[in-house]
Amino acid sequence: MTVVAFHAHPDDEVLLTGGTLARLAAHGRRVVIVVACAGMGPAESGAVRLAELAASAQVLGAARVVHLGYADSGHGPVLYPDPPGRTRFARAGLDEAAGRLAAILREEHAQLLLSYDAAGGNGHRDHVRVHEVGARAAELARVRVLEATLPREPAAGLLAAARGLRLVVRMGGPDRPAVLGTPRADITHRVSVRKYAGRKQAALAAHRSQVEGRGRSARLFRVLTRLPAPAFGLLLGREWFTEPGAAGDPRK
């Protein structure tokens, strides 16, 4: 069985699906990580971020990493012009981007695509586009899709606390306010990954430019990577998914 995990940027593969990917790989599944964007960096080349993604993927046990070739769209009210030779992911044509992803799904003979919920988890324009492109690609390639999410009720409280501590920034654009998670009743899959929390934490630490950087996200990453392993497992030892069209009957 081959599973393709589609994400917006390097490091996204860890936070919502890292434990699931490590668990799948440990059980002999072929795991392929696809990112739409290489992340922001010098001249927006993304070389450092993609190298860190490769290191993270190795920790998680993924067999292959693919960059679709788009540029990070950033967050906030302004969508900046495209960098030379690149299209910002938020501007990518839906069928064009979905076609690139569907080609990988077919090449890999994938049985499952992991994507994001309709709000992209945090309202970031690239994350929302991952949901849209992932849904269309799964339709084109006729592949089952599970959308990574969080239970909305506790997630809202955690987000409020993190914002109070200035550990995160609001990612929603002017017409896409940040919405976090999915109502519990609509979550179809709950995956226990505490056994793989050490790999998940090590994979996050592999994104050194983000952990050692500046800003609120970097502070949050430093907190997470410095937690004792049992505490990290308690905090991030479960992952959640919704299956479009399935009844909200959570399975372990």
Secondary structure, 3 states (H helix, E strand, C coil): CEEEEEECCCCHHHHCCHHHHHHHHHCCCEEEEEEEECCCCHHHCCHHHHHHHHHHHHHHCCCEEEEEEEECCCCCCCCCCCCCCCCEHHHCCHHHHHHHHHHHHHHCCCCEEEEECCCCCCCCHHHHHHHHHHHHHHHHHCCEEEEEECEHHHHHHHHHHHHHCCCCCCCCECCECCCCCECHHHCCEEEECHHHHHHHHHHHHCCHHHHCCCCHHHHHHHHHHHCCHHHHHHHHCEEEEECCCCCCCCEC
